[in-house]
């Protein structure tokens, strides 16, 4: 069991963000022999930014390059003069019209929710969008920046498709949430910007994957099967309680971090994941509280308490595993880490199957041994009868 826990805890790295990088921007070329003075590979979404800044008239000429999240999707780059996120972003978006043609439009992102084309805070011209044979899109634009302002917050994004000339909602994965930073048009420096919430998301994911998704199922396996081995009593009970208490403590900590993340991420909602988390917390707290109300073994209500304990415990394990997969879907790590968790579940499932067969064999042998003692009509066994009857003389 110790080696199993060691293997399971090696999954702590599964939620670390794996940023993607585009090809080196210096190798990218553009139509009409357009050239730019500076380029940077952005840290997320395989994007790159090329630009030339004319200090004499505060003009910024840019080419933003990125692959849409799906074929036929859209790409966007923005400056944000008032903040570092989505709200306040002055965006240039490359997307398809209903007829299939590519265009570039400006969007003033004043709030979360549906957006429509609108003028932005900067004077713009030369808007174009094009796509290469590999589906990578490039957006061209020229912007008039405020005089003397050379460093601003930037953000970029990619989406799946457009409807009626409007971009549909993009994914909300780690890369999407971290697609922002700063841009210094004079020094030539551009940053991808580290999201201050990234560490919290990782901790939240790790704690919940280990607690609800691994420790609690192991605790249930211990309680169901190890008690069949008389030599392990009462050690199996204390091991079961210890495993469940640690799992509950880690799970509640991860749940609290999740609530804090939700309060920090206005406009970003994971309704199913959140509701499952609240349900898990409620059921697990009820389960822990019930330990202090457990009737004695010979109490007439003990059988009902056992039934309740088993049903609620199985519900917690099932919902916990489901919610771990919901969390993996949201964080969207590399597929190999999702596969690793599936392997862990299959491993635990294999152990469960082996122990189920083993305990069934043990139970049958005990039943068989007990049935070898035959009873007479008076209720005494044959052995007892021979002792009770006097010897004939």
N, C-alpha and C positions, 0 to 999 in steps of 0.2 A: 504493500500500500504506500510505503514511503517513496519508492521509486516511481510509482504512478503520480503522486503529488509533485515530485520533482519535474517529471515530464510535462505535467499540466501547467505548472507555473512558468515553464519556458515560453508559454504563449503570451507573456507579458509584453512582448515586443510587437504583437500583432496589430496594435492600434497606432503605432508610430506613423506619422505622416510620411509618405513617400513622394516628394515633389517630383514633377516631371519637367523635363527640359526639352526645348526645341533644338533643332539643328543650330549650329553656330550662326549667329545673325550675319557675320561678315561674309558668309557664302551666299546669302540671299540676294537675288537680283530682281529688278522690276521692269515692267513694260515702259515703253517710251524712254528707255535709257535714263530713268529717274535715279538720281544719286542723293545720298544723305551724308551729312558730316559725321554723325555718331549713331551707333546702334548698341542696344543692350539685349541680352537674352533674359527675359523675365522668368521668375522662379517657378511659376505655376501655369498650368493649362497649355504648356508647350508654345508659349507666345513670345514674340520679340517686338521691340519698338525701335524704329529708325526715326531720326529727326535732324533737322537743321534749324538753328536759331539765329535770326538776324537781329542783333542788338540795336541796330540803328533805328528800326521801326517796330521792335518788339513783336516780330512775327515768328511763329513756330510752324514749321512744315513737318508733318509726321506721316509715317507709314506704319500701321499696326498689322502684324501678321500673326494669325492663329488658326488652327483647325476647329471648325464647329464641333460641338459634342456629338452631333449626328449629321449624316449627309443631308444637305439642304437646310442646315441650320444657320445661325447668325453669330457674329462676333462684335464686340464693342470695346472701345477704349474711352476713358474719361479723365478729366481733371476735376478735382473737387476743391473749390476755394474755401469751403466752410467746414469741412470735416474730413474723415478718413474712410468713410464707408459709402454705402449706396445713396443715402439721402443727401441731396445737395450736389450729386455728381452731374457734371455737364458732359454728356456722352455723345460720341460719334459712333453710329451703329451701321454695320454692313449686313444687309438682309435681302431676302428675295421678295419681289412683288408677287401678286397673285398670278401674273402671267409668266413668272419664272425668271424674269430679268433681275440682275443684281443692282442694288442702289445703296447709297450711303445717306443716312439721315441723322439729324441731331435730335437729342432727347434731353429735356431738363428733368432729372429724376428728383422731384420735390417730395415724394412720399413713397412708402411701400405700396405695392399694388400695381394694377394695370397702368401702362404708360402709353402715351401717344406722341407722335412727332411734334416738336415745338422748338422755337428758338432757344439758344443757350446764352449763358452770360458773356460769351466771347464771340466776337464777330468771326464768322467762318466763311470760307469759300474753297473752291476746288475739291468738292466732295466727290469721291469715286470709290467703287468697290469692284474687286475682281477675284476670280478663283482659278487656281491652277488645276492641272490634271489630277493631282492627288487629293483635291477637295480642300486644300488650305486657302483661306481667304485673306485678302489684304485690303485694308481701308486706308485711303489717302485723304488728307485734309490739311488746310492751313488755318491757323487760329491767330487772332490778334490778342496778345496777352497784355495785362495792365503794365504800364510803364514802370520799370524798375523791379518787377516781380519775376524772379528767375527760378524759384524753387516752390513746388506745389505738390499736393497729394495727388496721386494717380490711382486709378482702378481699372481693371479690365475684366471681361467676362465672355463666356461662350454659351450658346444655347442650342436647343434641339431643332427648332423649326420656327417658322413665322406664319401667322394667319392674318389674312387681309392686310398684309404689309406691316404687321405689328409683331414684335418678338414675343414668343411664348416663354413661360417661366423656365429659368435655367435650373440645373441641379444644385443641390445644397450639400456638396461634399467638402472635404478638407481643402482640396485645391481651390474650389470656388470661393470658399470663405476667406482664403488667404490671398486671393488675387488682388492685392492692393499694396501700395507703398508710397515712395516719394520719387520725384523727378527733379533733378537740377539740370536745367537746359544749358547752363554755361559750363559747369564742370564736367558734364557728360556722365554723371552718376545717376543710376536708377536702381531703386531697391524694390524687392518683392514684398517687404513689410511683413514682419512676424506678428501674427494675430495673438494678442495677449490672452485670448481664451483657449489657445491651442493646448497648453499644458493641462488646463482643467478638463478639456474634452478627453484627452488621453487618459488622465487619472480616472475620470468618470467611467470610461469604457473598460479600462483594465479591472477596476474594482468590481463592476457589475458582471463582467464575463467570468471572473474567477469565483465570485460569490454565488450569484443566482445560477450561473451556467455550469459550474464545475463542483464547488464544495458542497452545495446542498444535495445534488444528485448522489455524490459519494456518501454523504451522511445517511441518505435514505437507503442506499445499498447496504451499509453497515447494519442499520437497524433491522432490515428485513431478513438478512441472510446469516449474519455472524451469530445471532442469538440461537441459531439451530445447533451450534457447537457448544456443548455444555462446558467445555474446558475454558471457553472465552468469557463466561459469565463471572462477574458483572462488568468486565472490562469493555465489552461491546457497547453497553449502555452509556458509559462515560465517554467513550470515543465518539459515539453518535451525538451526544449532547454537545461535546466540545466542537465537533465539526460544524454543527448547525449554528451554534452561537457565534463562532468566528465568521461563518458565512453571512449570518444575519447582520453582524456588526459592519462587515465590509460592504454589504449590500445597502444598508441604510446610509452609510457614508457616501457611497456612490450616488445614491438617490438624492441626497441633500445637495451634492455638487451639481447634479443634473437640474435641480430646481433653480439653483443660482445661475447656471448657464442660461436657462430659459428666461430669467429676468433680465439678463444682459443682452439677449438676442431678440430684441423687439422686431416683429415682422417675420421672424423665422419660427415656424411651428411644426412640430412632429407629433400630431395629435394622438395617433395610435401608440407610438412609443411612450409618450407621456402617460397616457391612460393606463397602459399595461404596467408602467412603473409604479403608479399610485396604487393600483390593485395589488401588486406584489407586496408593496410596503404594508398595506392594510392587512392582507392575509398573513404575512409573516409575523407581524406584530401580534395579531390574534393568536397565532400558533405558539409564540413564545409566552404570552400571557397565560395560555391554557395549561402550560407546564405546572404553574403554581396552583392550578385548580384540579389537578389529576386525582381522581378517586383512588383509594387503595385497591389492591388486586382483588380482594374478596368483596368489594362493594358492588351492589346490584347495578349501579349505573356505569361501572367500569367498561362494560362491553360497548355501550353507546359512545363513551369518550374515545375508545380505541377506534371505532368506526369514523368518528369525526376527525380524529388526528390523522388517520391514513388518507382520507379523502382530501382534506385541506392540504396535506403535505404533497400529494400527487399533483394537485392543482397548481401549487407554487412552483414545483419543478417544471411542469409543462409550460406554464406562462413564462417562467424565467428563461428557458431555452428559446422560446419564440421571441422574447424581447431581446435576447442577445443577437439573434439573427437580424432583428429590426435595427439594432444599433450598428451592426456591421454594414447593413445596407446604407445607413445614413453616412457613416464615416468613410465607406467605400475604400478600404485598404486593398492591397494587392490580392488577387484571387487566391494565391497560395496560403494566405493566412485564414481565409474563410474555409478553405479545404482542410487546413490543420485543425480547426475547431470541429469540423465534421468527423475527422479521424478520431479526435478525442472522444466524441460522443459514441462513435462506433466501437471504440475500445471499451468504454464503460458498458455499452450494450452487450459486448461479448462477455465481459466479466459477469454481468447480470445473468446472461443465459447459462453460463457454466455453473454459477452458484445456484440458480434455480433448479437445474438438473440434480446437482449434488444434494441440496437440501431435500428434494423430493425423494431421492434414494434413501437418505437418512431417515426421513419420516416413515417410509414404507417398512424399513427394517425394524424400527422401533415398534410399529404397529404389529408387524409379523411376530416379533418376539413376545409381545403382550398377548397375542391371540393363541399362543401355544399352551397357555394355561387354561384348561377347560374347566368349566363350572358345572356343578351338579344342580339339581332343582332347588336345593336349600340355599344356594348362593355361595357355598364353600368350594374351593378348588379341590381337585383330586388329591393334591399333596396335603392340603389341610385336613381332608376327610380321613386320610390314612393316619394322621397324627391324632385326630380327635377320637377315632374308634379304638376301643380297648383291644388288646391282643387276645386272640382266642386261645384257650388252653385245652 
